Each structure stands twice: as C-alpha cells, then as structure tokens.
Amino acid sequence: MSYKPKKKAVALEYGKNPAPLVTAKGEDKLAEAIIAEARKQGVHIAEDPQLVGLLSQLQINEEIPENLYVAVAVILSWVYWLKGMEPGDS
C-alpha cells in the first residue's frame, strides 16, 4: 500500500494588517476548494509544501510568527512582481 500525502492549502491576507494572517486552511477537498476559489479570484498561488506545512499549524486569523517572515516575504515579493506592484501598493 502506497502512502499518498494529503493536499494542503493555506490562504494568507496581508496589506491592512501588521503581519500576514491565515485566512483559510484545509486539506484534501477543502484544500482543492481554497485553491479553486483563489484561482477564480485571480489570486496567485505558490506551491511550497514545507511552508504550507508550517502555516497549516496556525489558527484562522492568527498572524504568522516572526520566524516565517522571510519565507512569506519571498512569496509576497514574487506576487508583487507578477502583478507589477511595489510594496505599499493596494
């Protein structure tokens, strides 16, 4: 019997908050629904299993801890670049 890892997804919100917040998280079908809604809303999706594993340990509406700032900043800078935005843009 082979082991199939669970699909996980975590959504973050940043902008009006001092630090990014976890706004949604889930596994398997819920993860697929989160990803589908993100795509529908035009949200860029980064695939980083290690980061998702760490973020999925947080609660909804919880700020990310300082030890994840750099990893999340890399993802956010990628999203800004894809959208042609600069930090501080809405």
C-alpha positions in Angstrom: 0.0 0.0 0.0 1.5 3.3 -1.0 1.2 6.5 1.0 -0.4 9.5 -0.7 0.3 12.7 1.1 -2.6 14.9 1.8 -3.1 18.0 -0.3 -2.9 21.1 1.9 -3.7 24.8 1.2 -3.3 27.9 3.3 -4.5 31.4 2.4 -2.9 34.5 3.7 -4.1 38.1 3.8 -1.7 41.0 4.0 -1.9 44.7 3.4 -4.0 46.3 6.1 -2.5 44.0 8.8 0.8 44.5 10.6 1.7 40.9 9.6 0.1 38.4 7.2 -2.9 36.5 8.7 -4.0 33.0 8.0 -7.5 33.5 6.5 -8.3 29.9 5.3 -6.7 26.5 5.5 -7.6 22.9 4.7 -6.7 19.5 3.5 -7.8 17.4 0.6 -11.2 18.5 -0.8 -11.2 21.7 1.3 -7.7 22.5 0.0 -8.8 22.0 -3.5 -11.8 24.3 -2.9 -9.5 27.0 -1.4 -7.2 26.8 -4.5 -10.1 26.8 -6.9 -11.6 30.0 -5.2 -8.1 31.6 -5.2 -7.8 31.0 -9.0 -11.3 32.3 -9.6 -10.5 35.5 -7.7 -7.2 35.9 -9.6 -5.0 35.2 -6.6 -1.5 33.9 -7.4 -0.7 30.5 -5.9 2.7 29.4 -4.7 3.5 25.8 -4.1 5.8 25.3 -1.2 5.0 22.1 0.8 7.3 23.0 3.7 5.9 26.5 4.2 2.3 25.2 3.9 3.1 22.5 6.5 4.3 25.2 8.9 1.5 27.7 8.1 -1.2 25.0 8.5 -0.3 24.6 12.1 -1.6 28.2 12.7 -5.2 29.0 13.5 -7.5 31.1 11.3 -7.0 34.8 11.8 -3.6 34.2 13.5 -0.7 36.3 12.4 2.3 34.4 11.0 5.1 34.1 13.5 8.3 36.1 13.1 10.3 33.0 12.2 8.2 32.7 9.0 8.5 36.4 7.9 11.4 35.8 5.5 9.8 32.8 3.8 6.4 34.6 3.4 8.2 37.8 2.3 9.8 35.9 -0.6 6.4 34.7 -1.7 4.8 38.1 -1.3 7.7 39.7 -3.3 7.1 37.1 -6.1 3.3 38.0 -6.1 4.1 41.8 -6.2 6.5 41.2 -9.1 3.9 39.1 -11.0 1.3 41.8 -10.6 3.7 44.7 -11.4 3.2 46.1 -7.9 5.6 47.6 -5.4 5.3 47.2 -1.6 2.8 49.7 -0.3 0.5 49.4 -3.3 -3.0 48.3 -2.6 
